[in-house]
């Protein structure tokens, strides 16, 4: 199954498109929905929701999910899927935790090991898809299973909360004006990736690869290399997410990344129809994350159960993909 089969419309691949793609009126709907969520929850919980502390919490809580979803967006841009992002994040956190808390490695050295593992994972996925021509859904499900098994082996399938050094925790917990470190990592990396996709030849080639591979090959674009690059970049961002998540928490629960999979996909597909004419892009993905974060926190404040995030994310995913197809069918 391909991205085009899900959305039923090809992405905008023009090199001369705007910063976020070809804007149309319908693409503003998710932003309007976000505004309505904020207004609605502010009316429902005026004492708690419309406060600075609450909005800072939303920004902090969504930062790592947004970083993971940005990596996923790169794979979606080239027309593929990666179902191993959650497992990659979990393994990164496990490796960092064991190396630092149990083996006494310096934090920078452990981080380099995490990045090296990400390069291997991303390249492995890329080779499975491009060289062996295994469908990405199948290949990355297999990779995810392998990585989850490795995570359980590394951690002994147990929660680790002892031995976290102040230096390790600092990487995920320093603050400026109440905003935690992951928000600033997200801000820097999201801007960098957005600029790369918009203004570099590589970025335009990634979009072309996802739009029409046959035409891209005829134009001399190295399609397989672009797909491989997307998988590697996705794995790197997933590993950074896992590393920073563990540092911020100050403890490790094996397979913690599992709960981030659905929200990441929901955010990316919501971003596909946000401020762009059916095109995956970084700004849309980040907006999608904060729509989910705003909705989830608002529901919790009005008394919804803790699992409301999964319900809300699932509803958003269906609405984003289904709405895109319905609009396309109505235009036929």
Buried (B, 14 or more C-beta within 10 A) or exposed (E): EBBBEBBBBBBBBBEEBEBBBEBEEEBEBBBEBBEEBBEBBBEBBEEBBBEEEBBBBBBBBBBBBBBBBBBBBBBBBBBBBBBBBBBBBBBBBBBBBBBBBEEEBEBEEBBEBBBEBBBEBBBBBBBBBBEEEBBBBEBBBBBBEBBBEBBBEBBEEEEBEEEBBEEBBEBBBEEEEEBBBBBBBBBEBBEEBBEBBBEEEEBBBBBBBBBBBEEBBEEEBEBBBBBBBBBBBBBBBBBBBBBBBBBBBBBBBBBBBBBBBBBBBBBBBBBBBBBBBBBBBBBBBBBBBBBBBBBBBBBEBBEBEEEBBBBBBBEBBEBBBEBBEEBEEEEE
